[in-house]
Amino acid sequence: MAEWARFFKRGGLAQRLMGERSIFIRDMKASFPTAYQGKDFFSVIYSLLDPNLQMLAADWLRGEDLDEEDLALLRVRNSINSEDAAQRMMSNLGWLADSTQPVVLCFDNLDNVPNMPNEQTGLKAMFNVNTLIHNEKLKNFLVIISLISSNWRAHKDEIEYANLARIDQQITLPKITIDQAIALWRSRLAPLHAQATPTPASAIAPLTREWLEYKYPGGKLLPRLALMSAEQLIQEFKKTGKLPEIPKERPEKLQKERPEKLTDNGAGEIVPGAIAVPSDEADRASFELMWQKEFRETGNQLRRISQFSSPELIRRLQEALEALDIPNVQHGILSGSKYSSYSLGYEHLERTCIVWTEDGNMTSFFHVMKACQKAKDGQGRNPSKKWHNQRIYLIRKEKLGTSKNKGYQLFQEIFSGNKHRHIKPDLISVQHLETYHRLVNAAAGGELVIGTKTPHVKDLQRFVRESEVLSDCPLLQQLGLVPSQKSIVVPSDPDATTPTSPSPESLAMAERYILNIMTTQSLVGMQVLVENTQEHVPMLDANDIFGIIQSLCQANRVQMLDPNAQPENQLLCFVPA
């Protein structure tokens, strides 16, 4: 949404947007006389710069099915309700882009793209979009489709020749050079160096270029391998106070540039493959720290549930159910309905159908309720008769209408009893689902790094189950899929009001965070640990966190190396359980 606003502020278009709506629409229609539904389109463009309307305007441009009240606020007649209308609106955007900059459509992380409701592969559908833009001669669009090379080779034959012919250029991203790996190390270490006194002599201290040249004699490596090598060397530095010596002879395996791990062989030399795989506890701790970081970043970007379409929300929920190993998860239970992609089913204690719809338009809501009624009565084209008489959960944050609406009447008929239930989701639940979705995308694309490992989706699912990070998701609690408990909410505002006394939840969160940091880092300065924990759990003050550290020391989980030192000079060491 903010991107749209910035887009239309470029060039000379901003001045034209600042006038009266009617004058702006008249002038724009005169400049673009062939624009499709010009009055509605330019009215929405005008609304993009109104802080009170820009979210609605962005929803309209995304093709959301808005209700009459929202359409009236935008002063338009209808939503974009067909593929032909969507194409014509894109053409309008292309014309506008001619006076600013090209519109870039980037389809990233396609390694996890789901199939379409018609069973067409999602990857094929993405290339259809590119072909459509070519064939319809839409101007000023740059389409970038990104996926890992192995997946492209595996699925390239599924793409129709006509779509392949519309690819202007294929770019294979090469491995990075030693200099680029050094730059990557420098950028990651810069915040730590800024806090060091005196400033380290080298921008990559305590790491050295020689280790990279030894490990990758060909001078080329993947970015994630550069980070993994740095992690291993820094862990070794923490244990001994110095980097291991570089062997005089190069092992044969290293000449193949394989990502073997490095460790001391007992004779002061570093050899590949001899390091013990990090313990399950260290893996879990690394994953939890990554989850907490991603969770906070996701929360900073989420403003409302309707940022996602209903199919996107049900897709994220499906991924979470699969991670929890819920039996027989099946997409599209409302089979034969236009709203099939809004639904899924599973068997957990009982057969259950979930329908998630956030469409604001009450006519659409009525049709979703009709599909639910058919599923309830065993009518329609269900994929299997076994789904007859299942429990139905309706997940919906948007309004349900009034007694005058037929959709609301059907809703009351279906969900007024004890069997079928309506759940009103909250933003924290979507934050959990979106956090996991982003990690799934990274794992599917081979981009996820946890400690010194690059887990695949199955490994990620195991981490989720073992760490129980989804147990704090209120929606999953309401569905009875994780133990019901009081959710721990991580405030995104560090200046949020601090309670008079810390809650048990915040103390538990801080203790878990401290143990995770100590497990992965082994040796941490007291002051750094307190500051990082306070940033992570801002409702606690320094004394609260120091008290937790003292308790962990008494429980022999953490050891203070010099109890008599000043707090800024104290070092803490992790004690394995």
Secondary structure, 3 states (H helix, E strand, C coil): CHHHHHHHHCCCHHHHHCCCHHHHHHHHHHHCCCCCCHHHHHHHHHHCCCCCCHHHHHHHHHCCCCCHHHHHHHCCCCCCCCHHHHHHHHHHHHHHHCCCCCEEEEECCHHHCCCCCCCCCHHHHHHHHHHHHHHCCCCCEEEEECCCHHHHHHHHHHCCHHHHHCCCCCCCCCCEEHHHHHHHHHHHHHHHHHHCCCCCCCCCCCCCHHHHHHHCCCCEECHHHHHHHHHHHHHHHHHHCCCCCCCCCCCHHHHHCCCCCEEECCCCCEEECCCCCCCHHHHHHHHHHHHHHHHHHHHHHCCCHHHCCHHHHHHHHHHHHHHCCCCCCEECCCCCCCCHHHEEEEECCCEEEEEECCCCCHHHHHHHHHHHHHHHHCCCCCCCHHHCCCEEEEECCCCCCCCCCHHHHHHHHHHCCCCCEEECCCHHHHHHHHHHHHHHHHHHCCCCCECCECCCHHHHHHHHHHHCHHHHCHHHHHCCCCCCCCCCCCCCCCCCCCCCCCCHHHHHHHHHHHHHHHHHHCEEEHHHHHHHHHHHCCCCCHHHHHHHHHHHHHCCCEEECCCCCCHHHCEEEECCC
